[in-house]
Structures are given as C-alpha cells and as structure tokens.
Amino acid sequence: MPPSKRWTDEKIEGIVGNLLRSGVIASALVVLAGAIIYLIRYGGNPPNYAMFRSEPVEFRSVEGILKAALALRSRGLIQLGLLLLIATPVARVAFSVIAFAMERDRIYVVITLMVLGLLVYSLAGGGP
C-alpha cells in the first residue's frame, strides 16, 4: 500500500477528532435551532412553577423524537440534538472498530467490539 494510503495513528486520531468535533457542533446547532423556535413560540408565556408537567410520551422514543424534529417542533429538535450528542461517542467507538480492523489489530478490534456492544446494550435499555 502506498505511504499516503496507510492508516497511521496520527491520521486515525485526526479523523476521530474531526468526528467528535463535528458531532458536538451538529448537536449544538440542532439544539440551538430548537431553542430559537421554542423562544419564538413560547418565550412570552409566563412559567407556571406550581404545576409539574413531565415530558410528553412522544419524546420517550427515538421514533417520536424524529417525527417531532421533522415537523420542526422545538422540543423535538432539542431532543434530537441531545440524541446526536449521545450518538457522537458511540460513532467514535464504531469508527475505532473499523480503524483497528484496517490496521489488522485483532485484539483491539475484539476489545472495541465489546465496548460497542456494551454501549448499544445500555442505550437500548438493557439490564434490570
């Protein structure tokens, strides 16, 4: 393989850094868009601290959050931004599996796959 096409540690670190930076920036922009829409629509309403209102049921699933975000509902966009923030380190681990596989480092592939499996399991609501 030509030297410019090799996966070096520095190249992988650069890609991982860009991945994390991009994920955080995208998350922040989506949350900011949701916050702006929320303030435009509800910013003038006085808060009612005497009444507790929990999060609507539709925001308790990824599907509900995506539907609300696609409809440009402010809370849906904010929730989507938070999901993007949570997904960013998961994407980093998934990329690491690919990078280690391309470097033919089997031990790190196995370890990183176990970490990815634990992350997915915990995010899917696994455990008691």
Secondary structure, 3 states (H helix, E strand, C coil): CCHHHCCCHHHHHHHHHHHHHHHHHHHHHHHHHHHHHHHHHHCCCCCCCCCCCCCCHHHHCHHHHHHHHHCCCHHHHHHHHHHHHHHHHHHHHHHHHHHHHHCCCHHHHHHHHHHHHHHHHHHCCCCC
